Each structure stands twice: as C-alpha cells, then as structure tokens.
Amino acid sequence: MFWNQNITELFVKTGFTAWPLLLCSVAGLAIILERSFYFWRLRFNFTDFRRQLFILLREKRIMEAIHLCEKQTHPVAQIVTVYLKYLHNSRRNSALNREGSVAIEKVENRLRWLATITHIAPLLGLLGTVTGLVTAFHAIELMGGQVQAQNLAGGIWEALLSTVFGLMVAIPCMVAYHSFEGRADLIARRMQFIVSELDELFGHQTTQDFKATDPESDNEKAIVTE
C-alpha cells in the first residue's frame, strides 16, 4: 500500500504512460536477470588461471595449456586458446581480433537495450508529468477558474505518479547497466593483458582492439557529428 492506495489504483491514476513504463520495467527486469545469470556463469579465477597457464607455457607444454583453456568458457580463456592455436600462423592477428570481437559482443549482449530503457523511462515520466499538468489546467479552464482542489487531483496524481514510476524504473536499470558495463570492461582489459603477456613470452607483436563499447559515449559522438 502506498499513500493509502493499492498498486492497481496508482497504476490507473498514472495515466497513459503507465503502460509504456510497465513494459520498460518488465523488459529491464528480464535483461537484468539474464545478464546477472550470464556473468554468474562466467565466474573465473583470473589469477589462478594465469599462474597455471604460464607454468605450462614456460615448460613448453602447449597442448596441455590449450586443454586448460578449453575447459573454461570465459572470454579470456577463449582468446588464449585462439592465440595458442595460431601461435605460428601469420593470420594470428586477424584471428585474435575476430574472436575477441565475438567474445566482447556476447559479453555486451542486451546492454544497449538496458541503456535505452535507462534513458526512456525518465522521459516517459516527464511526458506524464506534462500531460498531467495539461489535464489540471484544462479542468481549470472548463470551470472558469472556480475549481476546488479535488477537481485538479486527477491531473496532479498523473503528473506526480508518472515521474515517480519513471524514476523507479530508470534508477535500478542505470545501476545494473553500469555494473554490467564495468564487468564487460574488466573482461576486455584482461583479454588485452593476457595477449600482451603472451606476446612478451613468445616474442610476438599483436595488434589488439578488445574494448567494451559504451552506448552513452556512442550517442554523444553521434550528437557531436550531427
């Protein structure tokens, strides 16, 4: 119960923006749960993996190192597998960049949708606020200025509740987005780090570009370009 009313009554008083906000909340929750489960499955002891890997590599046990990596589903292990399989292949750079891009794409899957919901929900709340105020002033106009507080209640409820629900949807989605984006960035940096160490060990030079993208910065660049 909120403000002596149940959730159904509040939903009705929110006005037409209630349904888009409900859709955003359901979609946001689904993405958060799916990404949380995905990152939970990617639990990975990077320090222990790195220690075991370089023990095998310094002992020239390349096949055992590949088997160690293939047991893991983490992108860091996958990129090491590609590196070792293409160790003496001239196409190593292109293979690493290709597999790295695929790995980062999987890590960032649906994060752009979550960022979109984070931006849309407050705007929907603002739209509801404006329409609620329009409704309230329209009531004043119809009654020639002779109005009681209860005559304006409907429009004011719509104005305030739409803002409340918009923020209630946007804030958790924003927190989750930045948390997931941070995890994606950490994975990308660890991929770069392990490839650099392998280059140092084997005397190679790899052109790598494993970077987590940021939809917010992409949007800013698009605005500047326009």
N, C-alpha and C positions, 0 to 999 in steps of 0.2 A: 504493500500500500504506500502510495506517495501522495502527499497533500490531500489525504482523506479520500483518495480515489484509486480504483484498481487500474491495472495497466491497460485494459481494454478501453476504459473511459478516456484515459490520457491519449491513447493512440487515436481515437476518434477526434479528440479536440485538437490534435496536431495539424489536422487538415490534409490537403492532397500530398504534401511532401512526406507524409508518414510512410507511404508505400515504397517510394524510392529509397528512403532511409532504411526501411526494413530489409529491402533487397540488398543494400550495401552491407548491412550488418551480417546477414546470412552469408554472403559471399566472402566478406572479410574473415568471419569466424572459420569458414571452411578452408580458406587459404592458410590461416594461422595454424590450424590443426594439422593440415597436410605438411606444411613446411617444418613444423615442430617435430613431427614423426620422422621426416626425411633427415633432418640434422641429428636427431637422436640415433638413427641407424648409422650415421657416419661417425659415431664415437671412435676416436682414434688417438692412440698414444704416440704422438709425433716423435718425441724424444727417444722412446724405446725402439720405435721402428727405424729411425735414423741410425741409432747405435748398432742394431743388428745388421742393417744393410751395409754399412761401411766396414764392419768386421769381415763380412763375406767378400766384399769387393776388394779389400786390401789383400785378401788371401787368394784372389783370382778365381773365386767360386761364383762365376757369373750366372750359371744356370740355377744354382741354389738361391741366389739373390732374386732372380726372376720369379722363381716359385714362391718366395717370401712375399713379393709384391702382388702376385696373382691371388693370394689368399685374402687380400684386402679389397674392399670396394671403395675406399677413399680415393678422391682425385689425385692426391699426392702419390699414392702407391701406383695408380694407373699411369701417371706421367713418367714415373721411374721405369715402369715396365716397358713403355714405348722407347724411352731413351736407351735402355739396355738392349732391346731387340734391334734397334737401328744404330747400335754402337759404332759399327764400321761401315755404315751406309751413308752415301753422300746426300741422301734425302732426309737425313735425321731432323734438320731444322724444320722442314715443311711438315713432317710427321708430328713433331712435338707441338708446333703451332696449331695444327689441325685438331689433335687430340685435346690440347689444352683449351681450345675454344669450345669444343663439345662439352668438356668437363665443367667449365665455368657456366655454360648455358644451362646445364642441368642444375647446378647449384643455385642459379638465379631464377629458375623457373617460377613463374607467377608473382615474382616480387614487383614487377611493373604494375600488375593489376592491383596489388596491395597499396602501392604508392598512389595509384589513381583514385582508389577509394578514400585514402587519407586526404586528398585534395578536394574530392567531390562532396563528401559528407558535410563539411562546414559550409560549403557554398549552397547546398540544398537547405541547410538550416537557415542561412541568411535569406534565401529566397522565401522560405516560410515566414520568416520574421517580417519581411517587406509585405507579403500578401496579407498577413495578419493585421498589420497596421493599416493597409488599404481597406480591409474589411471594417475595421473600427472607425475610420474616418468616413467611410461610406455610410455607416449607421448614423453618425452624427449629422451628415448631410440630409439623410432621409427624414430625420426627426426635427430638422430645422434648428439644431443646436440645443433643443430641450431634451436632453437624454439623462438617464440615470446610469450609474456605474454598471449595473447588470446588463445594460444594453451593449456595452462595449466589451463585456467579459469574453465573449466568444473570440473576437479578433485578437484580444490581448493574450488569451490562452494559446491561440495558434502561433502568435509571434514568439512567445517565450518558449513554448514546448518544442517548437521546431529547432530553435537554437540549442536547447538542452540536448535533444536527441542527436542532432548533428555532431555535437562535440563528444557525446558518449560513444558514437561510432568511430569518429576520427582519432581520438586520443589513443585507444588501445591499438588501433591499426598502425598508427605512427610509431608507437613504441616497438611493436612487433617488427615493422619494416626495418627500422634502424638496427634492431638486434640481428635480424637475418642478414641484412646487408653487411654488418660487421663480421659475421661468420663467413660470408662469401669472400670478403676482402682478405680475411685471415688465411683462408684456403688458397687464394690466388698468390698471396705473398709467400706462403710456404712452398708452393709449387715453384715459384721463381727461385727461392732459396735453395731447394734441393737440386734443381737443374744447375745452378751456379756451382754448387759443391761438386757435382758430378763432372762438370767441365774442368774444374780445378784438378780433380783426381786423374782424369783421363787426358788432360791437356787439350781439350776441345774448346770451341767458342760457339755458343748457341745464341741465335737471335730470338729472344723470347718476349712474348707480349701477353702474359697471363694476368689480365686486370679485370677486376669486378667493375661492371658498369654501374653508374648512378643515374636512375631516371630523372631525378631532380636536376642534376647538372646538365643532362641532355636537354631538358626543357629550357633551361636558362640559355644554353648555347643557341637553341632554335630561335628564341626570342631576340637575342642579340643579332643573329644572322638576318632575321627579317627586318 
